[in-house]
Structure formats: structure tokens, C-alpha cells
Amino acid sequence: MNWRIPLADVEIGQEEIVAVEQVLRSRWLSMGETTLAFERAFAEFLGVKHAFAVANGTAALHLAHAAIGLTGGDEVIVPSLTFVATANSIAYTGASPVFAESIGKDDLNVSVMDISRRITPRTKAITVMHYAGFPCDMEPILELARLHHLSVIEDAAHAVGSVYNGRRAGLFGDAAGFSFFSNKNMTTGEGGMVVTQNDDLAERIRLMRSHGMTTLTWDRHKGHAHTYDVVMPGYNYRIDEVRSALGLVQLKRLEAGNRRRQELVNRYRDELTNTPGLSLPFRNSLQTSANYIFPILLDDAKRRPSFFQALKADGIQTSIHYPPIHLFSYYRERFGYAAGSLPITEDIGAREVTLPLYPAMCDNDVDSVVAAVRRALTR
Ligand SMILES: *Cc1c(COP(=O)(O)O)cnc(C)c1O
């Protein structure tokens, strides 16, 4: 499809091209000093002690969940209204994801009240996801976690640059995972970052990222080491220099991009407020969102297929965030979920539509989408 207005678009310029070319000319392509520079820049941006660049956001979340020591028999409470990687990265460790409800139509983030109802003696952690970039209400979640001695992991894939009570998303959990997939607010094509303030978790993440080996190819190349020990069966979740070079440039573009996203969201909201047939979640959020996506909720789930068709006929790409995870075959069959298990989440999942949002969108594009939305709803 050649969309008139796509759902998302990357910001790539001459600087990215130059940065990648420099890496290629340097003849060192696997993880090395460009990756270290990317990690340092990202850590400084966030204000976090440790940041590890990895192959993708799912690997970042797997390392976060593995580092806190999850094993078979453990339970982790997690929203169902998120990308499946949030739950898959828990399942990799042998632990069981226990799905919790979203708050409701005004706030699609996970409900702390529902989390608290699902705590059992097996619960080891709470994993949150900052939907669309709107930070979860972390204070009550952290309080609940402290009370029950639970770890907290943040899936911050939507939230690079989001701020909750003056601190950036990714600083609240024991560890957090970011994604640099190609449609995210900053991209390396495929890539991710796992961050933590905790020195012990950082050491385990460092080992697990590269086979459980005590030295890196890079250390040996630099003459810092000749051999290595292996202290655990780790993974190969390394990023490479080409993608780290992209990430460094993309990080510099991030804040301007996020500001533009906020302007576009404000315009959408101004124009769509009081439109019959739909509602706008997160209208009451007092926090700073990275605005990764712009979600709306149709009043009537039955109208969604024809709504999609109408926008498609106008050349406008839309999407769904997300089909609830607990209704996917694997999660139904393995963990016993069924339709009706999470009624609030299922209702939102059936009514949500994601409209186009990316920094290069112009005001006129927003107006065109809004006009198409209005036409589709009155048809
Ligand atoms: C994009 C995304 C991920 C996974 O990131 P990848 O880099 O694609 O592996 C995880 N969780 C959420 C909520 C995401 O949006």
C-alpha cells in the first residue's frame, strides 16, 4: 500500500548516513567504542547509572527479567494490553505471566488495584508498560511492590523521554527495557537498551548479554585480555557499531521529535474533543508523555472494521494497540485464559484505534485524518 498518511515514519538525515559510513570505514563492526559512547549518552540522557545496548527491545526485557532471578514457578503480574514481547520476555525465564486489567477508558495503563488482587505467595515481580508513552502511576505501584517485597520492571518501549513526577521513565523499576525498533521514537532499525541503577543487576546483565563470558572480543582486540571464563550460560544479545552509530544520532533528534509529537497530539485533541462516537484516553494525564502513538477509542466496537476500511480508502493507515495478550492461543492454552477473563482490557482491545503520528507529519495531515475520522463515524 502507498499510504497518503502512514501510521509512522522514521526521521533519517545526512547525519545518520555520515555516522554509519564512519563506522564502516573504521573496519570495527561488532560492539566497541561507538556502542560504549551510545550507552554513555543514553545513560546521561536518562540520568541512570548503567545502560547496556542490546540487539532489540525484547532482549532488553528478557535480560531485565532474567537478572532479577526469575525461574519456573514464579509469577509476574503484567498488563495484557501491551505488545506480546512484554509477556514473552517473562515466559523465557520459566516464570508465569499473570495478566492484570487496564484502568479503563480514560487511562489504558495497568490498574494498581487489579495488580494488588492478583498477588500470591508465588508473585516475584510487577512489570509495567507505559502505554503510548504515558507513565504509569508509579508511586502506588512501587509502594505495593515494597509492601510485598516484589521487583518492578518497566517496559519503557513507548516511553523514551517520558517523565513521571520530574524523573524520566526507566528510572523507577529495578530495571527497564527500551526498544529502538524502526517505528519507535528513536530507532536503530532493530535495537534496545536495558538500564538499571543496581550494580549487582548490572553485572548480571553485562554477563548475560554476551554468553556469560568475563571478557569481550573488544577487550581482547584492545589487548586488555587474552582469555575468558564463562560463569553462566548467557546469550548473544549484543548490538553492533553500525546500529550504535545510528542510535547516537537518533538520540540527539529525540527531544525535538518528542516536542513535535506533543504539538500534533494537542492538535488532534483540540479537533477531536466532543466528536460523537469516540473518546480520547489520557486526557487527564498530568505527566509528560513521549507520545509514541495516538490512540482513540470508538464507542462501538462493531463499527471498527468499517472505520478501518473508510480510513484506508482515504489513504490513511491505522492500527490496533493491542490485541490483548491473554487471548492469544499460546497464553490461553498454557495459562488457562479465555474470553471474559479480563473484561475491561477486552473491551478496550476491541474499541481501540491508533491514528498516524510521527514528527514529520504536518498540521494539515492531522486535519486530513480528523476529517476522515469524522466522515467515517457519520457514514
Ligand atoms: C516495541 C515493543 C517491544 C519490543 O521491542 P523490539 O525492539 O521490537 O524487540 C516491547 N514492548 C513494547 C510495549 C513495544 O512496543
The ligand as a Tripos MOL2 file, in Angstrom:
@<TRIPOS>MOLECULE
LIG
   15    15     1     0     0
SMALL
NO_CHARGES

@<TRIPOS>ATOM
      1 C1          8.3840   -2.4230   20.5050 C.3       1 LIG1
      2 C2          7.9830   -3.0150   21.8030 C.ar      1 LIG1
      3 C3          8.6970   -4.0520   22.4150 C.ar      1 LIG1
      4 C4          9.7480   -4.8660   21.7490 C.3       1 LIG1
      5 O1         10.7660   -4.2410   21.1720 O.3       1 LIG1
      6 P1         11.5870   -4.8930   19.9510 P.3       1 LIG1
      7 O2         12.7230   -3.9470   19.8370 O.co2     1 LIG1
      8 O3         10.6910   -4.9110   18.7540 O.co2     1 LIG1
      9 O4         12.0180   -6.2570   20.3780 O.co2     1 LIG1
     10 C5          8.3210   -4.4520   23.6840 C.ar      1 LIG1
     11 N1          7.2830   -3.9010   24.3020 N.ar      1 LIG1
     12 C6          6.5560   -2.9330   23.7400 C.ar      1 LIG1
     13 C7          5.4080   -2.3480   24.5030 C.3       1 LIG1
     14 C8          6.8640   -2.4680   22.4680 C.ar      1 LIG1
     15 O5          6.1040   -1.5190   21.9100 O.3       1 LIG1
@<TRIPOS>BOND
     1     1     2 1
     2     2     3 ar
     3     2    14 ar
     4     3     4 1
     5     3    10 ar
     6     4     5 1
     7     5     6 1
     8     6     7 2
     9     6     8 1
    10     6     9 1
    11    10    11 ar
    12    11    12 ar
    13    12    13 1
    14    12    14 ar
    15    14    15 1
@<TRIPOS>SUBSTRUCTURE
     1 LIG1         1 GROUP 0 **** ****
